[in-house]
Amino acid sequence: MRKIILAAAIATSALGLAACSETTEAEADETVGAMAADAEDAGEEIANTTEAAAENVEAAANEAADDAVKTADEIGNDALDVVNDAEEAGAE
């Protein structure tokens, strides 16, 4: 009789563990799926941030280049004015 009760207890425990195992596996699958979705979202956010930063850098570089051209033109015009003033002064 004790063996039958012991066998029933073992069988009940085994069934309980099996049920827990299935639940744990399902929860693990859900967790992995959620983590994959989070990683994908994070990757997209990083890509968007990187693209925006690259656009900002390009805009800043273009503005700096435009400023450099204006500065060079201003220096060239000032140099021409000095040369013209010197030629006028020498002609007098």
DOTI-564242 format. One record per residue: residue number from 0; residue in three letters; chain; x, y, z of N, C-alpha, C, O, CB in turn. Coordinates in Angstrom, 2 decimals, padded with zeros to 5 digits. Each point is the difference from the previous one (the first is absolute). Glycine has a CB too. Layout:
REM DOTI-564242
{i->NUM	aa->ALA	ch->A	nu->X	nv->Y	nw->Z	cau->X	cav->Y	caw->Z	cu->X	cv->Y	cw->Z	ou->X	ov->Y	ow->Z	cbu->X	cbv->Y	cbw->Z}
...
END
This chain:
REM DOTI-564242
{i->0	aa->MET	ch->A	nu->000.81	nv->-001.18	nw->000.00	cau->-000.81	cav->001.18	caw->000.00	cu->000.87	cv->001.26	cw->000.00	ou->-000.31	ov->000.97	ow->-000.70	cbu->-001.49	cbv->-002.24	cbw->001.89}
{i->1	aa->ARG	ch->A	nu->002.88	nv->001.24	nw->-000.40	cau->000.89	cav->001.16	caw->000.06	cu->000.65	cv->000.26	cw->-001.36	ou->000.19	ov->001.14	ow->-000.40	cbu->000.23	cbv->-001.62	cbw->002.83}
{i->2	aa->LYS	ch->A	nu->-000.09	nv->-000.59	nw->-003.13	cau->000.61	cav->000.14	caw->-001.32	cu->-000.95	cv->000.68	cw->-000.97	ou->000.41	ov->000.81	ow->-000.83	cbu->000.98	cbv->-002.85	cbw->001.25}
{i->3	aa->ILE	ch->A	nu->-002.68	nv->001.70	nw->-000.33	cau->-001.00	cav->000.60	caw->-000.90	cu->-000.14	cv->001.49	cw->000.33	ou->-000.06	ov->000.82	ow->-000.92	cbu->-001.19	cbv->-003.03	cbw->000.73}
{i->4	aa->ILE	ch->A	nu->001.21	nv->002.56	nw->001.45	cau->-000.11	cav->001.41	caw->000.40	cu->001.25	cv->000.76	cw->-000.43	ou->-000.10	ov->001.11	ow->-000.51	cbu->-001.37	cbv->-001.74	cbw->002.47}
{i->5	aa->LEU	ch->A	nu->002.62	nv->000.03	nw->-001.76	cau->001.26	cav->000.63	caw->-000.42	cu->000.03	cv->000.18	cw->-001.51	ou->000.41	ov->001.06	ow->-000.48	cbu->000.76	cbv->-002.09	cbw->002.45}
{i->6	aa->ALA	ch->A	nu->-001.60	nv->000.03	nw->-002.72	cau->-000.03	cav->000.10	caw->-001.47	cu->-000.97	cv->001.08	cw->-000.44	ou->000.28	ov->000.73	ow->-000.95	cbu->000.30	cbv->-003.16	cbw->000.77}
{i->7	aa->ALA	ch->A	nu->-001.72	nv->002.54	nw->000.85	cau->-000.98	cav->001.04	caw->-000.34	cu->000.56	cv->001.38	cw->000.29	ou->-000.20	ov->000.93	ow->-000.78	cbu->-001.67	cbv->-002.53	cbw->001.27}
{i->8	aa->ALA	ch->A	nu->002.57	nv->001.74	nw->000.62	cau->000.61	cav->001.28	caw->000.35	cu->001.07	cv->000.39	cw->-001.02	ou->000.08	ov->001.16	ow->-000.41	cbu->-000.53	cbv->-001.62	cbw->002.84}
{i->9	aa->ILE	ch->A	nu->001.25	nv->-000.51	nw->-002.83	cau->001.04	cav->000.27	caw->-001.00	cu->-000.63	cv->000.37	cw->-001.33	ou->000.47	ov->000.92	ow->-000.67	cbu->001.08	cbv->-002.52	cbw->001.83}
{i->10	aa->ALA	ch->A	nu->-002.59	nv->000.90	nw->-001.56	cau->-000.68	cav->000.30	caw->-001.26	cu->-000.61	cv->001.40	cw->000.04	ou->000.09	ov->000.75	ow->-000.97	cbu->-000.57	cbv->-003.20	cbw->000.63}
{i->11	aa->THR	ch->A	nu->-000.13	nv->002.81	nw->001.46	cau->-000.59	cav->001.33	caw->000.15	cu->001.08	cv->001.08	cw->-000.09	ou->-000.19	ov->001.02	ow->-000.66	cbu->-001.65	cbv->-001.98	cbw->002.08}
{i->12	aa->SER	ch->A	nu->002.95	nv->000.73	nw->-000.76	cau->001.11	cav->000.96	caw->-000.06	cu->000.53	cv->000.14	cw->-001.42	ou->000.29	ov->001.10	ow->-000.45	cbu->000.31	cbv->-001.67	cbw->002.82}
{i->13	aa->ALA	ch->A	nu->-000.48	nv->-000.55	nw->-003.05	cau->000.51	cav->000.02	caw->-001.38	cu->-000.95	cv->000.78	cw->-000.90	ou->000.45	ov->000.77	ow->-000.85	cbu->000.68	cbv->-002.99	cbw->001.23}
{i->14	aa->LEU	ch->A	nu->-002.43	nv->002.01	nw->-000.21	cau->-000.97	cav->000.75	caw->-000.81	cu->000.06	cv->001.49	cw->000.31	ou->-000.09	ov->000.83	ow->-000.90	cbu->-001.40	cbv->-002.85	cbw->000.83}
{i->15	aa->GLY	ch->A	nu->001.64	nv->002.35	nw->001.35	cau->000.12	cav->001.41	caw->000.39	cu->001.23	cv->000.64	cw->-000.61	ou->-000.07	ov->001.13	ow->-000.50	cbu->-001.10	cbv->-001.64	cbw->002.62}
{i->16	aa->LEU	ch->A	nu->002.30	nv->-000.20	nw->-002.09	cau->001.23	cav->000.52	caw->-000.60	cu->-000.15	cv->000.16	cw->-001.51	ou->000.49	ov->000.97	ow->-000.58	cbu->000.83	cbv->-002.05	cbw->002.40}
{i->17	aa->ALA	ch->A	nu->-001.98	nv->000.14	nw->-002.45	cau->-000.20	cav->000.09	caw->-001.44	cu->-000.84	cv->001.21	cw->-000.35	ou->000.29	ov->000.71	ow->-000.97	cbu->-000.12	cbv->-003.19	cbw->000.79}
{i->18	aa->ALA	ch->A	nu->-001.22	nv->002.73	nw->000.96	cau->-000.86	cav->001.17	caw->-000.24	cu->000.78	cv->001.28	cw->000.20	ou->-000.13	ov->000.94	ow->-000.79	cbu->-001.88	cbv->-002.25	cbw->001.52}
{i->19	aa->CYS	ch->A	nu->002.83	nv->001.37	nw->000.32	cau->000.83	cav->001.18	caw->000.24	cu->001.00	cv->000.20	cw->-001.12	ou->000.26	ov->001.13	ow->-000.42	cbu->-000.51	cbv->-001.45	cbw->002.89}
{i->20	aa->SER	ch->A	nu->000.79	nv->-000.77	nw->-002.96	cau->000.99	cav->000.07	caw->-001.07	cu->-000.62	cv->000.61	cw->-001.26	ou->000.63	ov->000.84	ow->-000.64	cbu->000.55	cbv->-002.84	cbw->001.60}
{i->21	aa->GLU	ch->A	nu->-002.39	nv->001.58	nw->-001.30	cau->-000.67	cav->000.54	caw->-001.18	cu->-000.29	cv->001.48	cw->000.18	ou->000.19	ov->000.79	ow->-000.92	cbu->-001.21	cbv->-003.02	cbw->000.45}
{i->22	aa->THR	ch->A	nu->000.57	nv->002.62	nw->001.66	cau->-000.29	cav->001.40	caw->000.28	cu->001.29	cv->000.82	cw->-000.06	ou->000.01	ov->001.10	ow->-000.57	cbu->-001.96	cbv->-001.76	cbw->002.02}
{i->23	aa->THR	ch->A	nu->003.01	nv->000.14	nw->-000.88	cau->001.28	cav->000.70	caw->-000.01	cu->000.52	cv->000.16	cw->-001.42	ou->000.53	ov->001.05	ow->-000.36	cbu->-000.02	cbv->-001.96	cbw->002.63}
{i->24	aa->GLU	ch->A	nu->-000.67	nv->-000.13	nw->-003.08	cau->000.45	cav->000.08	caw->-001.39	cu->-000.79	cv->001.06	cw->-000.76	ou->000.58	ov->000.76	ow->-000.77	cbu->000.06	cbv->-003.19	cbw->000.83}
{i->25	aa->ALA	ch->A	nu->-001.95	nv->002.47	nw->000.15	cau->-000.83	cav->001.00	caw->-000.68	cu->000.39	cv->001.41	cw->000.44	ou->000.10	ov->000.91	ow->-000.82	cbu->-001.98	cbv->-002.57	cbw->000.65}
{i->26	aa->GLU	ch->A	nu->002.10	nv->001.82	nw->001.47	cau->000.41	cav->001.32	caw->000.51	cu->001.37	cv->000.39	cw->-000.54	ou->000.24	ov->001.16	ow->-000.33	cbu->-001.59	cbv->-001.55	cbw->002.41}
{i->27	aa->ALA	ch->A	nu->002.24	nv->-000.57	nw->-002.18	cau->001.33	cav->000.28	caw->-000.55	cu->-000.10	cv->000.41	cw->-001.46	ou->000.69	ov->000.92	ow->-000.44	cbu->000.33	cbv->-002.56	cbw->002.05}
{i->28	aa->ASP	ch->A	nu->-001.88	nv->000.96	nw->-002.36	cau->-000.19	cav->000.38	caw->-001.41	cu->-000.55	cv->001.42	cw->-000.11	ou->000.45	ov->000.77	ow->-000.85	cbu->-000.86	cbv->-003.18	cbw->000.26}
{i->29	aa->GLU	ch->A	nu->-000.53	nv->002.75	nw->001.45	cau->-000.56	cav->001.36	caw->-000.01	cu->001.07	cv->001.03	cw->000.35	ou->000.09	ov->001.06	ow->-000.62	cbu->-002.33	cbv->-001.99	cbw->001.26}
{i->30	aa->THR	ch->A	nu->003.05	nv->000.60	nw->000.35	cau->001.07	cav->000.91	caw->000.42	cu->001.01	cv->000.20	cw->-001.11	ou->000.42	ov->001.13	ow->-000.27	cbu->-000.73	cbv->-001.86	cbw->002.64}
{i->31	aa->VAL	ch->A	nu->000.69	nv->-000.35	nw->-003.03	cau->000.95	cav->000.11	caw->-001.11	cu->-000.60	cv->000.83	cw->-001.13	ou->000.69	ov->000.84	ow->-000.59	cbu->000.30	cbv->-003.08	cbw->001.20}
{i->32	aa->GLY	ch->A	nu->-002.26	nv->002.02	nw->-000.90	cau->-000.66	cav->000.79	caw->-001.04	cu->-000.03	cv->001.48	cw->000.34	ou->000.24	ov->000.85	ow->-000.86	cbu->-001.63	cbv->-002.85	cbw->000.29}
{i->33	aa->ALA	ch->A	nu->001.08	nv->002.31	nw->001.82	cau->-000.03	cav->001.40	caw->000.44	cu->001.39	cv->000.63	cw->-000.06	ou->000.15	ov->001.15	ow->-000.40	cbu->-002.10	cbv->-001.68	cbw->001.89}
{i->34	aa->MET	ch->A	nu->002.95	nv->-000.24	nw->-001.10	cau->001.37	cav->000.51	caw->-000.05	cu->000.44	cv->000.25	cw->-001.44	ou->000.68	ov->000.99	ow->-000.28	cbu->-000.15	cbv->-002.23	cbw->002.40}
{i->35	aa->ALA	ch->A	nu->-000.91	nv->000.37	nw->-003.02	cau->000.34	cav->000.18	caw->-001.42	cu->-000.67	cv->001.24	cw->-000.55	ou->000.61	ov->000.76	ow->-000.75	cbu->-000.35	cbv->-003.24	cbw->000.47}
{i->36	aa->ALA	ch->A	nu->-001.53	nv->002.70	nw->000.65	cau->-000.71	cav->001.20	caw->-000.46	cu->000.65	cv->001.26	cw->000.56	ou->000.15	ov->000.99	ow->-000.71	cbu->-002.28	cbv->-002.31	cbw->000.56}
{i->37	aa->ASP	ch->A	nu->002.52	nv->001.28	nw->001.44	cau->000.67	cav->001.15	caw->000.61	cu->001.33	cv->000.28	cw->-000.69	ou->000.34	ov->001.16	ow->-000.24	cbu->-001.44	cbv->-001.69	cbw->002.42}
{i->38	aa->ALA	ch->A	nu->001.85	nv->-000.51	nw->-002.49	cau->001.28	cav->000.17	caw->-000.68	cu->-000.19	cv->000.60	cw->-001.39	ou->000.77	ov->000.85	ow->-000.42	cbu->000.17	cbv->-002.78	cbw->001.72}
{i->39	aa->GLU	ch->A	nu->-001.97	nv->001.48	nw->-002.00	cau->-000.27	cav->000.54	caw->-001.33	cu->-000.38	cv->001.47	cw->000.09	ou->000.45	ov->000.81	ow->-000.81	cbu->-001.19	cbv->-003.08	cbw->000.03}
{i->40	aa->ASP	ch->A	nu->-000.11	nv->002.61	nw->001.76	cau->-000.38	cav->001.40	caw->000.19	cu->001.21	cv->000.87	cw->000.33	ou->000.16	ov->001.10	ow->-000.52	cbu->-002.42	cbv->-001.84	cbw->001.30}
{i->41	aa->ALA	ch->A	nu->003.13	nv->000.22	nw->000.09	cau->001.20	cav->000.73	caw->000.37	cu->000.91	cv->000.19	cw->-001.22	ou->000.58	ov->001.07	ow->-000.18	cbu->-000.73	cbv->-001.98	cbw->002.52}
{i->42	aa->GLY	ch->A	nu->000.26	nv->-000.12	nw->-003.16	cau->000.82	cav->000.11	caw->-001.21	cu->-000.54	cv->001.05	cw->-000.96	ou->000.77	ov->000.76	ow->-000.59	cbu->-000.16	cbv->-003.15	cbw->000.84}
{i->43	aa->GLU	ch->A	nu->-001.93	nv->002.43	nw->-000.39	cau->-000.61	cav->001.01	caw->-000.88	cu->000.22	cv->001.40	cw->000.56	ou->000.27	ov->000.94	ow->-000.75	cbu->-001.99	cbv->-002.61	cbw->000.02}
{i->44	aa->GLU	ch->A	nu->001.61	nv->001.82	nw->002.05	cau->000.21	cav->001.30	caw->000.63	cu->001.44	cv->000.46	cw->-000.18	ou->000.26	ov->001.18	ow->-000.26	cbu->-002.06	cbv->-001.70	cbw->001.92}
{i->45	aa->ILE	ch->A	nu->002.74	nv->-000.41	nw->-001.51	cau->001.41	cav->000.34	caw->-000.20	cu->000.25	cv->000.42	cw->-001.45	ou->000.72	ov->000.96	ow->-000.26	cbu->-000.05	cbv->-002.58	cbw->002.09}
{i->46	aa->ALA	ch->A	nu->-001.26	nv->000.89	nw->-002.76	cau->000.16	cav->000.34	caw->-001.41	cu->-000.56	cv->001.39	cw->-000.30	ou->000.62	ov->000.79	ow->-000.71	cbu->-000.74	cbv->-003.23	cbw->000.11}
{i->47	aa->ASN	ch->A	nu->-001.06	nv->002.74	nw->001.15	cau->-000.60	cav->001.31	caw->-000.22	cu->000.85	cv->001.11	cw->000.62	ou->000.18	ov->001.05	ow->-000.60	cbu->-002.45	cbv->-002.12	cbw->000.56}
{i->48	aa->THR	ch->A	nu->002.78	nv->000.83	nw->001.24	cau->000.84	cav->001.00	caw->000.67	cu->001.28	cv->000.22	cw->-000.78	ou->000.45	ov->001.14	ow->-000.15	cbu->-001.41	cbv->-001.80	cbw->002.37}
{i->49	aa->THR	ch->A	nu->001.54	nv->-000.42	nw->-002.70	cau->001.24	cav->000.11	caw->-000.78	cu->-000.23	cv->000.77	cw->-001.28	ou->000.82	ov->000.83	ow->-000.39	cbu->-000.03	cbv->-002.99	cbw->001.36}
{i->50	aa->GLU	ch->A	nu->-001.90	nv->001.88	nw->-001.63	cau->-000.32	cav->000.71	caw->-001.25	cu->-000.20	cv->001.48	cw->000.26	ou->000.49	ov->000.84	ow->-000.76	cbu->-001.56	cbv->-002.92	cbw->-000.15}
{i->51	aa->ALA	ch->A	nu->000.35	nv->002.42	nw->001.98	cau->-000.22	cav->001.41	caw->000.34	cu->001.32	cv->000.69	cw->000.32	ou->000.22	ov->001.14	ow->-000.40	cbu->-002.52	cbv->-001.70	cbw->001.27}
{i->52	aa->ALA	ch->A	nu->003.18	nv->-000.13	nw->-000.14	cau->001.30	cav->000.58	caw->000.35	cu->000.83	cv->000.23	cw->-001.27	ou->000.67	ov->001.03	ow->-000.13	cbu->-000.73	cbv->-002.17	cbw->002.38}
{i->53	aa->ALA	ch->A	nu->000.02	nv->000.20	nw->-003.15	cau->000.76	cav->000.14	caw->-001.26	cu->-000.52	cv->001.19	cw->-000.81	ou->000.78	ov->000.74	ow->-000.59	cbu->-000.35	cbv->-003.23	cbw->000.56}
{i->54	aa->GLU	ch->A	nu->-001.75	nv->002.66	nw->000.00	cau->-000.58	cav->001.14	caw->-000.71	cu->000.44	cv->001.32	cw->000.64	ou->000.29	ov->000.97	ow->-000.70	cbu->-002.27	cbv->-002.38	cbw->000.04}
{i->55	aa->ASN	ch->A	nu->002.01	nv->001.44	nw->002.01	cau->000.44	cav->001.21	caw->000.70	cu->001.46	cv->000.31	cw->-000.27	ou->000.38	ov->001.16	ow->-000.19	cbu->-002.07	cbv->-001.62	cbw->001.97}
{i->56	aa->VAL	ch->A	nu->002.52	nv->-000.58	nw->-001.81	cau->001.43	cav->000.19	caw->-000.28	cu->000.18	cv->000.52	cw->-001.43	ou->000.80	ov->000.90	ow->-000.24	cbu->-000.20	cbv->-002.74	cbw->001.87}
{i->57	aa->GLU	ch->A	nu->-001.34	nv->001.26	nw->-002.56	cau->000.10	cav->000.45	caw->-001.39	cu->-000.43	cv->001.45	cw->-000.14	ou->000.65	ov->000.77	ow->-000.71	cbu->-001.07	cbv->-003.10	cbw->-000.07}
{i->58	aa->ALA	ch->A	nu->-000.66	nv->002.71	nw->001.44	cau->-000.48	cav->001.38	caw->-000.06	cu->001.04	cv->000.95	cw->000.60	ou->000.25	ov->001.08	ow->-000.54	cbu->-002.64	cbv->-001.88	cbw->000.67}
{i->59	aa->ALA	ch->A	nu->002.99	nv->000.41	nw->000.99	cau->001.02	cav->000.84	caw->000.64	cu->001.22	cv->000.12	cw->-000.89	ou->000.59	ov->001.08	ow->-000.09	cbu->-001.42	cbv->-001.78	cbw->002.34}
{i->60	aa->ALA	ch->A	nu->001.23	nv->-000.38	nw->-002.91	cau->001.16	cav->000.03	caw->-000.90	cu->-000.28	cv->000.91	cw->-001.20	ou->000.87	ov->000.76	ow->-000.42	cbu->-000.24	cbv->-003.08	cbw->001.14}
{i->61	aa->ASN	ch->A	nu->-001.83	nv->002.23	nw->-001.26	cau->-000.36	cav->000.87	caw->-001.13	cu->000.00	cv->001.47	cw->000.41	ou->000.47	ov->000.86	ow->-000.75	cbu->-001.85	cbv->-002.72	cbw->-000.22}
{i->62	aa->GLU	ch->A	nu->000.86	nv->002.14	nw->002.17	cau->-000.02	cav->001.38	caw->000.48	cu->001.42	cv->000.51	cw->000.22	ou->000.31	ov->001.15	ow->-000.33	cbu->-002.54	cbv->-001.56	cbw->001.42}
{i->63	aa->ALA	ch->A	nu->003.10	nv->-000.43	nw->-000.54	cau->001.40	cav->000.38	caw->000.22	cu->000.70	cv->000.27	cw->-001.33	ou->000.79	ov->000.94	ow->-000.12	cbu->-000.75	cbv->-002.30	cbw->002.24}
{i->64	aa->ALA	ch->A	nu->-000.32	nv->000.53	nw->-003.11	cau->000.61	cav->000.20	caw->-001.32	cu->-000.49	cv->001.30	cw->-000.62	ou->000.79	ov->000.74	ow->-000.59	cbu->-000.63	cbv->-003.22	cbw->000.27}
{i->65	aa->ASP	ch->A	nu->-001.45	nv->002.77	nw->000.45	cau->-000.53	cav->001.26	caw->-000.52	cu->000.64	cv->001.20	cw->000.69	ou->000.35	ov->000.98	ow->-000.65	cbu->-002.52	cbv->-002.12	cbw->000.14}
{i->66	aa->ASP	ch->A	nu->002.34	nv->001.04	nw->001.83	cau->000.64	cav->001.08	caw->000.75	cu->001.45	cv->000.18	cw->-000.44	ou->000.48	ov->001.13	ow->-000.10	cbu->-001.98	cbv->-001.59	cbw->002.05}
{i->67	aa->ALA	ch->A	nu->002.19	nv->-000.63	nw->-002.21	cau->001.39	cav->000.08	caw->-000.45	cu->000.10	cv->000.67	cw->-001.35	ou->000.91	ov->000.79	ow->-000.24	cbu->-000.38	cbv->-002.86	cbw->001.54}
{i->68	aa->VAL	ch->A	nu->-001.46	nv->001.76	nw->-002.19	cau->000.00	cav->000.63	caw->-001.33	cu->-000.27	cv->001.50	cw->000.14	ou->000.66	ov->000.81	ow->-000.65	cbu->-001.47	cbv->-002.97	cbw->-000.42}
{i->69	aa->LYS	ch->A	nu->-000.14	nv->002.53	nw->001.90	cau->-000.30	cav->001.42	caw->000.21	cu->001.21	cv->000.73	cw->000.59	ou->000.33	ov->001.11	ow->-000.42	cbu->-002.76	cbv->-001.66	cbw->000.77}
{i->70	aa->THR	ch->A	nu->003.08	nv->-000.08	nw->000.61	cau->001.17	cav->000.60	caw->000.63	cu->001.12	cv->000.17	cw->-001.02	ou->000.65	ov->001.04	ow->-000.05	cbu->-001.28	cbv->-002.07	cbw->002.25}
{i->71	aa->ALA	ch->A	nu->000.86	nv->000.02	nw->-003.01	cau->001.04	cav->000.09	caw->-001.04	cu->-000.34	cv->001.11	cw->-000.99	ou->000.89	ov->000.74	ow->-000.42	cbu->-000.39	cbv->-003.20	cbw->000.67}
{i->72	aa->ASP	ch->A	nu->-001.76	nv->002.56	nw->-000.63	cau->-000.41	cav->001.07	caw->-000.93	cu->000.21	cv->001.37	cw->000.63	ou->000.46	ov->000.92	ow->-000.67	cbu->-002.15	cbv->-002.47	cbw->-000.37}
{i->73	aa->GLU	ch->A	nu->001.35	nv->001.69	nw->002.32	cau->000.18	cav->001.28	caw->000.68	cu->001.47	cv->000.37	cw->000.10	ou->000.37	ov->001.16	ow->-000.22	cbu->-002.46	cbv->-001.58	cbw->001.53}
{i->74	aa->ILE	ch->A	nu->002.95	nv->-000.56	nw->-000.99	cau->001.44	cav->000.26	caw->000.08	cu->000.54	cv->000.38	cw->-001.36	ou->000.82	ov->000.91	ow->-000.13	cbu->-000.61	cbv->-002.52	cbw->002.04}
{i->75	aa->GLY	ch->A	nu->-000.69	nv->000.90	nw->-002.95	cau->000.44	cav->000.32	caw->-001.37	cu->-000.43	cv->001.40	cw->-000.40	ou->000.78	ov->000.74	ow->-000.61	cbu->-000.91	cbv->-003.15	cbw->000.02}
{i->76	aa->ASN	ch->A	nu->-001.09	nv->002.78	nw->000.91	cau->-000.47	cav->001.35	caw->-000.32	cu->000.78	cv->001.06	cw->000.77	ou->000.34	ov->001.04	ow->-000.56	cbu->-002.63	cbv->-001.97	cbw->000.10}
{i->77	aa->ASP	ch->A	nu->002.58	nv->000.67	nw->001.73	cau->000.80	cav->000.94	caw->000.79	cu->001.40	cv->000.15	cw->-000.59	ou->000.53	ov->001.11	ow->-000.05	cbu->-001.84	cbv->-001.72	cbw->002.11}
{i->78	aa->ALA	ch->A	nu->001.90	nv->-000.49	nw->-002.49	cau->001.33	cav->000.05	caw->-000.61	cu->-000.03	cv->000.80	cw->-001.30	ou->000.90	ov->000.78	ow->-000.27	cbu->-000.33	cbv->-003.00	cbw->001.31}
{i->79	aa->LEU	ch->A	nu->-001.62	nv->002.02	nw->-001.82	cau->-000.14	cav->000.77	caw->-001.25	cu->-000.15	cv->001.48	cw->000.31	ou->000.57	ov->000.83	ow->-000.71	cbu->-001.62	cbv->-002.80	cbw->-000.41}
{i->80	aa->ASP	ch->A	nu->000.31	nv->002.31	nw->002.14	cau->-000.16	cav->001.41	caw->000.38	cu->001.35	cv->000.61	cw->000.39	ou->000.29	ov->001.14	ow->-000.35	cbu->-002.63	cbv->-001.62	cbw->001.13}
{i->81	aa->VAL	ch->A	nu->003.16	nv->-000.29	nw->-000.05	cau->001.32	cav->000.49	caw->000.40	cu->000.86	cv->000.23	cw->-001.23	ou->000.69	ov->001.02	ow->-000.11	cbu->-000.86	cbv->-002.25	cbw->002.31}
{i->82	aa->VAL	ch->A	nu->000.14	nv->000.28	nw->-003.13	cau->000.78	cav->000.14	caw->-001.23	cu->-000.47	cv->001.20	cw->-000.80	ou->000.81	ov->000.79	ow->-000.48	cbu->-000.44	cbv->-003.27	cbw->000.42}
{i->83	aa->ASN	ch->A	nu->-001.67	nv->002.62	nw->-000.09	cau->-000.54	cav->001.15	caw->-000.74	cu->000.36	cv->001.31	cw->000.67	ou->000.36	ov->000.96	ow->-000.68	cbu->-002.24	cbv->-002.39	cbw->-000.13}
{i->84	aa->ASP	ch->A	nu->001.79	nv->001.49	nw->002.14	cau->000.38	cav->001.22	caw->000.73	cu->001.48	cv->000.30	cw->-000.21	ou->000.38	ov->001.16	ow->-000.17	cbu->-002.16	cbv->-001.62	cbw->001.89}
{i->85	aa->ALA	ch->A	nu->002.60	nv->-000.57	nw->-001.71	cau->001.44	cav->000.20	caw->-000.18	cu->000.29	cv->000.49	cw->-001.40	ou->000.86	ov->000.85	ow->-000.20	cbu->-000.37	cbv->-002.64	cbw->001.88}
{i->86	aa->GLU	ch->A	nu->-001.20	nv->001.25	nw->-002.68	cau->000.22	cav->000.46	caw->-001.38	cu->-000.47	cv->001.42	cw->-000.18	ou->000.64	ov->000.79	ow->-000.71	cbu->-000.89	cbv->-003.13	cbw->-000.11}
{i->87	aa->GLU	ch->A	nu->-000.84	nv->002.68	nw->001.44	cau->-000.49	cav->001.39	caw->-000.09	cu->000.97	cv->000.96	cw->000.68	ou->000.24	ov->001.11	ow->-000.49	cbu->-002.61	cbv->-001.94	cbw->000.43}
{i->88	aa->ALA	ch->A	nu->002.90	nv->000.41	nw->001.18	cau->000.95	cav->000.84	caw->000.74	cu->001.29	cv->000.15	cw->-000.79	ou->000.61	ov->001.06	ow->000.03	cbu->-001.61	cbv->-001.79	cbw->002.16}
{i->89	aa->GLY	ch->A	nu->001.42	nv->-000.30	nw->-002.89	cau->001.23	cav->000.05	caw->-000.80	cu->-000.21	cv->000.83	cw->-001.27	ou->000.96	ov->000.56	ow->-000.52	cbu->-000.30	cbv->-002.81	cbw->001.42}
{i->90	aa->ALA	ch->A	nu->-001.89	nv->002.32	nw->-001.40	cau->-000.28	cav->000.74	caw->-001.22	cu->-000.07	cv->001.49	cw->000.26	ou->000.11	ov->000.79	ow->-000.93	cbu->-001.33	cbv->-002.77	cbw->000.04}
{i->91	aa->GLU	ch->A	nu->001.03	nv->002.37	nw->002.10	cau->-000.16	cav->001.42	caw->000.30	cu->001.29	cv->000.67	cw->000.09	ou->000.06	ov->001.20	ow->000.24	cbu->-002.08	cbv->-001.66	cbw->000.92}
END
